[in-house]
Amino acid sequence: MLIKICGITTLEEIDYINELKPDYTGFVFAESKRKVNIENGKELLKALDKDVKSVGVFRNNTKEYIIEVIKNIPLDIIQLHGDEDNDFINYLKDNTNCEIWKAVGIKNKEDLIKANPDIIIIPSVAYTSDGTTPATAEQLYSDPALQGVKAIANRRVFLVDSSQVMSYSQFMTRAMVSMAQYIYGM
């Protein structure tokens, strides 16, 4: 199981991250109440344990802005959540050393094949083409038409449960407790 905690904005949160050591920690650079600027992002990444991979979350930001962030903050991963197309993704692949994650709406197989992302994140509200059956990673893994998609070939499809609405503090508390239980067998 891989764990990612996202939306980190303070050094206090970094202290918790460093203690619990999830696989990934996300910093939001898209418009959001959890958005960090470049200066804050530098400070947070400098304090982050080097064993925790850093993820920059972007949504419809310009290529130039993302490149500026990467030049100033050596992130491991760029996670895209907007309308970024394959040309945009290829530009980032050609101009950074970052792995690219792309959140995509799965409308049809052709869209997924065209995007060919390194990782697929499926929200809990995603459905198969019949509109009534929840989508699962296993459905994607077993579909012969999708075997050429990198994320599927490498079995990097994740379901994100967005059904629980809670405050960020509640989320962080639950995440930290869950991680402690997982890591320390509590």
C-alpha positions in Angstrom: 0.0 0.0 0.0 1.3 3.5 -0.9 0.3 6.5 1.2 0.1 10.1 0.1 -0.9 13.0 2.3 -1.6 16.2 0.3 -2.3 19.8 1.0 0.7 20.4 3.4 1.1 24.1 4.2 3.0 24.4 7.5 6.2 23.2 9.1 4.2 21.7 11.9 2.5 19.4 9.3 6.0 18.6 7.9 7.1 17.5 11.4 4.2 15.0 11.4 5.0 13.8 7.9 8.7 13.3 8.9 7.7 11.3 11.9 5.2 9.1 10.1 7.0 8.9 6.7 4.2 8.4 4.1 5.4 7.4 0.6 4.3 10.8 -0.8 3.5 14.3 0.4 1.7 16.8 -1.8 2.0 20.5 -2.1 -0.8 22.3 -3.9 0.2 25.0 -6.4 -3.3 25.3 -7.9 -5.9 27.7 -6.7 -7.1 26.3 -3.4 -7.3 27.2 0.3 -4.3 24.8 0.7 -2.2 26.5 -2.0 1.4 27.3 -1.2 3.6 29.8 -3.1 7.1 29.1 -4.3 8.8 30.6 -1.2 6.7 28.6 1.2 7.1 25.5 -0.9 10.9 25.8 -0.8 10.8 26.1 3.0 8.5 23.1 3.3 10.5 20.9 0.9 13.8 21.8 2.6 12.3 20.5 5.9 10.8 17.3 4.4 12.6 14.0 5.0 14.4 13.0 1.8 12.8 9.5 2.0 9.4 11.0 1.4 8.7 11.8 -2.3 7.4 15.3 -3.0 4.4 15.9 -5.3 3.4 19.2 -6.7 -0.4 19.4 -7.5 -1.4 21.7 -10.4 -4.7 22.4 -12.1 -4.8 24.4 -15.3 -1.6 26.2 -14.4 0.6 27.4 -17.3 3.5 25.3 -18.4 5.7 28.3 -17.6 4.5 28.5 -14.0 5.0 24.8 -13.5 8.5 25.0 -14.9 9.2 28.0 -12.6 8.0 26.0 -9.6 10.2 23.0 -10.6 13.3 25.2 -11.1 12.9 26.6 -7.6 11.5 23.5 -5.8 13.0 20.1 -6.9 9.8 18.1 -6.7 9.8 14.4 -7.5 6.3 14.3 -9.1 4.0 16.7 -11.0 0.4 15.8 -10.4 -2.1 17.4 -12.9 -5.8 17.8 -12.3 -7.0 20.1 -15.0 -7.5 20.1 -18.8 -3.8 19.4 -19.6 -3.5 17.5 -22.8 -0.9 15.1 -24.1 1.2 17.9 -25.7 1.2 19.7 -22.3 2.3 16.5 -20.5 5.0 15.7 -23.1 6.3 19.3 -22.7 6.7 18.7 -18.9 8.3 15.3 -19.5 10.8 16.9 -21.9 11.6 19.9 -19.7 11.7 18.4 -16.2 13.0 15.3 -14.5 9.7 14.7 -12.7 7.4 11.8 -13.0 4.0 13.0 -14.3 0.7 11.9 -12.7 -2.5 12.9 -14.4 -6.0 12.8 -12.9 -8.3 12.0 -15.9 -12.0 11.5 -16.2 -12.5 8.1 -17.7 -15.2 8.8 -20.3 -14.0 6.1 -22.7 -11.1 3.9 -23.5 -9.8 6.2 -26.3 -9.4 9.1 -23.8 -7.3 6.9 -21.5 -5.2 5.5 -24.3 -4.5 9.0 -25.7 -3.5 10.4 -22.2 -1.2 7.4 -21.5 -0.4 8.6 -17.9 2.2 7.2 -15.6 -0.4 6.8 -12.8 -4.2 6.8 -12.8 -6.3 8.2 -9.9 -9.9 7.1 -9.9 -12.3 9.1 -7.7 -14.8 7.0 -5.8 -17.5 8.6 -7.9 -16.1 7.2 -11.3 -18.4 4.8 -13.2 -18.0 2.4 -16.1 -19.5 3.2 -19.4 -22.9 1.8 -18.4 -23.2 4.7 -15.9 -24.3 2.5 -13.0 -21.3 0.3 -12.1 -18.5 1.8 -10.1 -15.2 1.7 -11.9 -12.4 -0.4 -10.3 -8.7 -0.8 -11.0 -9.2 -4.5 -11.7 -11.6 -3.7 -14.6 -8.8 -1.5 -16.1 -6.1 -4.1 -15.5 -8.1 -6.9 -17.2 -9.1 -4.9 -20.3 -7.0 -6.1 -23.3 -7.5 -2.8 -25.1 -5.8 -0.9 -22.3 -2.7 -3.0 -21.8 -0.5 -0.5 -23.7 -1.3 2.3 -21.2 1.7 2.8 -18.9 -0.2 3.1 -15.7 -2.1 -0.1 -16.4 0.9 -2.1 -17.5 2.7 -1.0 -14.4 -0.4 -1.6 -12.1 -0.4 2.0 -10.9 -4.2 2.7 -10.7 -5.5 4.0 -7.4 -9.0 4.5 -6.1 -9.4 7.7 -4.0 -12.4 7.7 -1.6 -13.8 11.2 -1.7 -17.1 10.2 -0.2 -16.2 11.3 3.4 -16.7 15.1 3.8 -14.6 16.4 6.6 -12.5 19.4 7.6 -8.8 19.4 6.8 -7.9 19.1 10.5 -10.2 16.0 10.8 -8.7 14.5 7.7 -5.1 15.1 8.9 -5.9 13.6 12.3 -7.5 10.5 10.8 -4.6 10.2 8.3 -2.0 10.4 11.0 -3.8 7.9 13.3 -4.3 5.5 10.3 -0.6 5.8 9.4 0.5 5.3 12.9 -1.6 2.2 13.2 -0.2 0.9 9.9 3.4 1.7 10.5 3.6 0.8 14.2 0.9 -1.9 14.3 -1.1 0.0 16.8 
